[in-house]
Amino acid sequence: MSKFKINRFWSVVATILVIYGIVKWIIPAVSRNITSLPFPLTVPGTLVFIYMTLTCVALFALVTFSDEFLEEFWGPIRKMLRGEYTKAFRLVVLVVVPLIVGWQIYDITVPKVQLPSSLRIQHPSSNFPKKFEAIKNPFNEPSKERVAAFIEQVKEDEIKFIPQVQKDIDTWKEEADPDHTLQFLPGEPVKKLLAELKAEKITEATAKQALHQIDLFEGRALYAMNCRPCHGDSVAGDGPMADGFKLRPINFTDNGTIETIVEGYTFWRVMNGGPGLPTEATPWDSAMPEWKKNLTDEERWKIILAEYDLAEKTPRIPESE
């Protein structure tokens, strides 16, 4: 087996090339199969640099572990410099290697001739319909009729949730056998409502708060199902798929995002996604899908309600007010 042993120098070179290939090409290819996306999730250049630096540090520690390892590593380099592999080979190495290194440094440092890049507008509005500017989220301030209907549903224990969560609630009811469906939500407004129900004195204010809690619960559920992969648990634009996009999802917790726009714009933006943006949204196009194709108006409004709540932000008030 000893005659098949690879020299320390060539094992170091092979290790560097293999690890670079894994990080640069294999990981993105595997990620594409795992996520079933039409594009690979590329590894950022900074992360590649970190991996290769750690690799070189580990290999340096290995090579310098003993004088024997170090001597074995330097062996091929000395032979090349002495011309033992032929003088022609030495000449090629001493000419080609500096040229490659020099070209890389030159390519990185030389000023590039490029067309001026256009500035991207974060909230483009040239095609924003005026009719959306004054509309408000109907779930922020439920009507008296909706609150009254909700009170009757509470009394009859006939609360209906959105289909996306109803199945889980039905399963919970079968297993827990609760006194009332709303015990599924442990929040203070619902607890107060159930206490008033028991005392047969439900007030409109309490019912309104409990209804808002239900809307938030459904909005957060819809957000988790449709938006979390990109925008993240905390709506900070740090979801598990965020790094796969050239233009990262917006961080809603930042003061310069959803707090600077009216709710009608947010609704229109979610409705039309990236394909509905005007030309000033380029040169980095948003990857957000057209949610009007998959979600109803009510579902999109509930998601927006949850987004503002998770971000702890309030929408901008229209100037007309």
Residue pairs with C-beta under 8 A, 6 or more apart in sequence:
6 14
7 72
7 75
7 76
8 63
8 69
8 72
8 73
8 75
9 72
9 73
9 74
9 75
9 76
9 77
10 76
12 59
12 62
12 63
12 73
15 55
15 59
16 52
16 55
16 56
16 59
19 51
19 52
19 55
20 48
20 52
23 43
23 47
23 48
23 51
23 52
24 43
24 48
27 43
28 40
28 41
28 42
28 43
29 40
31 40
31 41
31 244
32 39
32 40
32 41
35 41
35 241
35 244
37 241
37 244
39 244
40 244
41 241
41 243
41 244
42 243
42 244
44 243
62 69
63 69
63 70
63 73
64 70
79 85
80 89
80 90
80 93
81 90
82 90
83 89
83 90
117 283
118 280
118 282
118 283
120 280
120 281
120 282
120 283
120 284
121 280
121 281
122 250
122 256
122 257
123 260
123 261
123 265
123 269
124 277
124 278
124 280
124 281
125 265
125 278
126 278
126 279
126 280
127 276
127 278
128 265
128 268
129 268
132 264
132 265
132 267
132 268
133 262
133 264
133 265
133 318
134 262
134 264
134 318
134 320
135 263
135 264
135 267
136 263
136 264
137 263
137 267
137 301
137 304
137 305
137 315
138 301
139 212
139 215
139 219
139 301
139 302
139 305
140 263
140 305
142 150
142 208
142 211
142 212
142 215
144 204
146 211
147 204
147 207
147 208
147 211
148 204
150 207
150 210
150 211
151 202
151 204
151 207
153 159
153 160
154 180
154 182
154 193
154 197
154 202
154 207
154 210
155 197
155 202
157 180
157 181
159 181
159 182
159 214
160 166
161 169
161 214
161 218
162 218
162 221
162 222
162 299
162 302
164 218
164 221
164 222
164 225
165 217
165 218
165 221
169 181
169 184
172 178
172 184
173 181
173 184
176 183
178 184
180 194
180 197
182 190
182 193
182 194
182 210
183 190
183 194
185 213
185 214
185 217
187 210
187 213
189 206
189 209
189 210
189 212
189 213
190 210
190 213
190 214
192 206
192 209
192 210
193 202
193 206
193 207
193 209
193 210
196 202
196 203
196 206
215 302
215 305
216 305
216 306
216 309
218 302
219 302
219 303
219 304
219 305
219 306
219 307
219 309
220 306
220 309
220 310
222 295
222 299
222 302
222 303
222 306
223 231
223 235
223 303
223 306
223 307
223 310
226 291
226 294
226 295
226 303
227 303
227 307
228 239
229 239
229 240
229 241
230 237
230 239
230 241
230 242
230 245
230 249
230 287
230 288
231 237
231 239
231 242
231 249
231 250
231 252
231 307
232 238
232 239
232 242
232 249
233 239
234 253
234 310
235 251
235 252
235 253
235 307
235 310
235 311
236 251
236 252
236 253
237 248
237 249
237 250
237 251
237 252
238 251
239 249
242 248
242 249
245 287
246 284
247 284
247 285
247 286
247 287
249 288
250 257
250 258
251 257
252 258
252 307
252 308
252 310
252 311
252 313
253 311
253 312
253 313
255 313
257 311
257 313
258 266
258 307
258 308
258 311
258 313
258 315
259 311
259 313
259 314
259 315
259 316
260 316
261 269
261 315
261 316
262 315
262 316
262 317
262 318
263 304
263 315
264 318
266 304
266 307
266 315
267 300
267 301
267 304
268 276
269 276
270 288
270 291
270 300
270 303
270 304
271 290
271 291
271 292
271 300
272 290
272 292
273 286
273 288
273 289
273 290
273 291
274 281
274 285
274 286
274 287
274 288
274 289
275 290
276 290
277 285
277 286
291 300
292 300
295 303
308 314
308 315
